[in-house]
């Protein structure tokens, strides 16, 4: 609706009748779109950058979980609770 208001093809009265919304609300939405569209579509948006990932700690965690999985797989296989065929 705000895009239709920006296009200017129809008057506020026509838009408010078509969408059953008060003209002041359309004007407000139009102003919000005009003020915020650059943030959404423009380069260098103000979206917070992602924090740096500590790859060493992630690799350490993967190694830890792999060891745990291998240990549990061996223990369950010895106990007969896990099939050797996988």
Backbone bond lengths (Angstrom), bond angles and torsions (degrees), N, CA, C in turn:
res aa  C-N    CA-C-N  psi(-1)  N-CA   C-N-CA  omega(-1)  CA-C   N-CA-C  phi
1 X - - - 1.442 - - 1.518 110.18 -
2 X 1.337 116.20 -41.11 1.460 118.98 178.55 1.523 110.46 -65.87
3 X 1.320 116.74 -34.79 1.465 120.39 178.22 1.525 109.79 -65.88
4 X 1.327 116.31 -40.69 1.469 119.91 177.32 1.518 110.25 -62.58
5 X 1.329 117.17 -36.90 1.460 120.52 178.98 1.523 110.45 -68.55
6 X 1.327 116.91 -36.51 1.465 120.43 179.24 1.524 110.47 -69.40
7 X 1.321 116.37 -38.67 1.469 119.76 179.54 1.517 111.32 -58.22
8 X 1.329 116.45 -38.50 1.448 120.43 178.50 1.515 114.48 79.84
9 X 1.327 117.70 14.00 1.463 120.82 178.61 1.530 111.88 -66.63
10 X 1.328 115.48 -34.10 1.458 120.47 -178.72 1.521 109.43 -126.44
11 X 1.303 116.11 159.04 1.461 120.76 179.40 1.524 109.68 -78.35
12 X 1.329 114.87 166.26 1.466 119.77 176.93 1.530 110.79 -60.69
13 X 1.324 116.30 -37.50 1.465 119.99 179.47 1.527 110.72 -63.44
14 X 1.325 116.39 -41.28 1.465 119.52 179.11 1.531 110.98 -66.87
15 X 1.324 116.31 -42.05 1.466 119.95 179.17 1.530 111.37 -65.46
16 X 1.322 116.60 -42.29 1.457 119.36 -179.20 1.525 110.96 -65.72
17 X 1.306 117.27 -34.22 1.463 120.58 177.52 1.536 110.31 -71.44
18 X 1.321 116.31 -41.60 1.464 120.47 -178.02 1.526 111.00 -65.80
19 X 1.339 117.65 -44.95 1.465 121.45 -174.92 1.518 113.20 -97.60
20 X 1.327 117.03 -0.92 1.467 122.99 179.86 1.535 111.28 56.05
21 X 1.333 114.54 49.29 1.458 122.26 179.13 1.518 107.92 -131.65
22 X 1.327 116.59 146.04 1.463 121.22 -179.43 1.532 109.61 -65.57
23 X 1.330 117.62 141.44 1.472 120.81 -179.74 1.533 113.48 -57.13
24 X 1.334 117.25 -33.65 1.468 119.56 178.25 1.529 111.22 -63.38
25 X 1.325 117.14 -35.91 1.460 120.88 179.17 1.530 110.07 -67.30
26 X 1.317 116.48 -40.23 1.467 120.59 177.93 1.525 109.98 -63.18
27 X 1.318 116.51 -42.76 1.466 121.12 178.26 1.529 110.80 -61.46
28 X 1.326 115.97 -41.33 1.459 120.34 178.77 1.522 111.33 -63.91
29 X 1.331 116.94 -45.96 1.467 120.60 179.29 1.527 111.24 -64.07
30 X 1.319 115.86 -37.78 1.464 120.38 178.94 1.528 109.48 -62.72
31 X 1.322 117.13 -44.98 1.465 121.43 179.67 1.530 110.87 -63.87
32 X 1.328 117.08 -39.97 1.467 120.27 178.30 1.525 110.92 -64.27
33 X 1.317 116.58 -41.23 1.463 120.50 179.02 1.517 110.99 -65.56
34 X 1.315 116.58 -44.62 1.464 120.04 179.88 1.525 111.26 -64.29
35 X 1.306 116.68 -36.67 1.471 120.12 -179.39 1.516 113.56 -76.77
36 X 1.334 117.47 -30.17 1.455 119.96 -174.28 1.508 115.69 -108.00
37 X 1.308 118.46 -5.69 1.467 120.69 -176.83 1.524 111.52 -64.97
38 X 1.302 117.36 -34.82 1.465 119.80 179.75 1.518 110.95 -64.62
39 X 1.321 117.46 -34.53 1.464 120.75 178.65 1.520 111.14 -67.95
40 X 1.315 116.83 -34.19 1.454 120.86 -177.37 1.521 111.28 -79.93
41 X 1.324 117.12 -46.55 1.450 121.24 -171.70 1.527 114.44 -102.66
42 X 1.310 117.41 -15.92 1.450 119.96 -174.61 1.515 113.22 -81.19
43 X 1.332 116.62 161.66 1.465 120.24 177.01 1.520 110.13 -71.42
44 X 1.309 115.88 153.65 1.458 120.13 178.11 1.506 112.35 67.06
45 X 1.319 115.60 42.66 1.460 118.71 -178.67 1.518 109.85 -61.30
46 X 1.299 116.35 158.82 1.454 121.44 -175.15 1.522 112.36 -85.78
47 X 1.320 116.92 24.14 1.458 120.54 178.00 1.523 107.89 -70.18
48 X 1.311 115.78 134.60 1.453 120.36 -179.23 1.529 109.89 -63.14
49 X 1.326 115.41 136.81 1.451 118.89 179.05 1.523 109.45 -75.42
50 X 1.310 114.93 151.04 1.454 120.03 -179.48 1.519 109.69 -72.00
51 X 1.326 117.45 143.87 1.464 119.12 178.84 1.533 110.30 -67.74
52 X 1.305 115.69 153.76 1.462 120.84 179.99 1.528 109.19 -64.10
53 X 1.321 115.65 140.53 1.454 121.36 -179.16 1.521 108.68 -93.47
54 X 1.324 115.94 131.14 1.459 121.30 177.21 1.524 108.21 -85.88
55 X 1.331 116.01 95.81 1.459 121.76 -173.98 1.526 110.97 -65.60
56 X 1.331 117.51 -36.07 1.470 119.86 -179.10 1.525 111.07 -61.22
57 X 1.324 116.36 -44.01 1.463 118.57 -178.82 1.525 110.93 -68.53
58 X 1.345 117.33 -34.24 1.465 119.83 177.04 1.522 111.16 -67.44
59 X 1.319 117.40 -41.15 1.458 120.42 176.94 1.524 110.88 -64.25
60 X 1.314 117.17 -38.63 1.463 121.01 177.77 1.525 110.24 -63.16
61 X 1.311 116.75 -41.86 1.468 120.59 179.44 1.523 110.49 -65.97
62 X 1.332 117.87 -40.41 1.460 121.22 177.81 1.519 109.90 -61.86
63 X 1.326 117.22 -43.87 1.465 120.83 177.85 1.517 112.07 -62.04
64 X 1.320 116.76 -41.88 1.467 121.68 178.78 1.529 110.90 -62.08
65 X 1.317 116.50 -45.80 1.464 120.43 -179.57 1.527 111.45 -68.03
66 X 1.326 117.35 -34.57 1.466 120.60 177.43 1.518 110.16 -64.70
67 X 1.335 116.96 -43.58 1.464 120.31 177.45 1.520 111.29 -61.57
68 X 1.324 117.34 -43.83 1.462 120.90 178.98 1.526 111.16 -61.85
69 X 1.346 116.95 -43.75 1.462 120.70 179.29 1.519 111.25 -63.14
70 X 1.334 116.78 -43.39 1.463 120.24 179.04 1.526 110.87 -63.11
71 X 1.335 116.79 -42.68 1.459 120.32 179.13 1.530 111.07 -62.45
72 X 1.318 115.88 -46.98 1.462 119.64 -179.06 1.523 111.51 -66.52
73 X 1.304 118.04 -37.28 1.459 121.11 177.57 1.521 110.07 -62.32
74 X 1.339 117.02 -43.72 1.463 120.74 178.48 1.524 111.90 -64.47
75 X 1.324 116.01 -43.20 1.462 119.96 -178.92 1.525 111.14 -66.11
76 X 1.319 117.62 -41.87 1.467 120.71 179.86 1.530 111.16 -69.71
77 X 1.319 117.03 -34.39 1.463 120.20 178.39 1.521 109.58 -66.76
78 X 1.335 117.63 -43.95 1.479 121.65 178.44 1.517 110.80 -63.15
79 X 1.313 117.51 -34.73 1.457 121.63 -179.33 1.521 111.55 -79.70
80 X 1.312 117.46 -6.46 1.459 120.95 179.73 1.524 113.87 78.74
81 X 1.310 117.03 13.69 1.467 120.54 -178.77 1.522 112.81 -94.91
82 X 1.339 116.30 -7.23 1.446 120.42 -179.68 1.516 108.96 -129.80
83 X 1.285 115.85 127.73 1.456 120.89 -179.93 1.517 109.90 -67.45
84 X 1.342 117.08 141.87 1.468 121.18 178.60 1.513 109.62 -71.43
85 X 1.337 118.17 -27.23 1.466 122.07 177.55 1.521 108.39 -81.57
86 X 1.287 118.22 124.64 1.453 119.82 177.43 1.458 111.32 -129.85
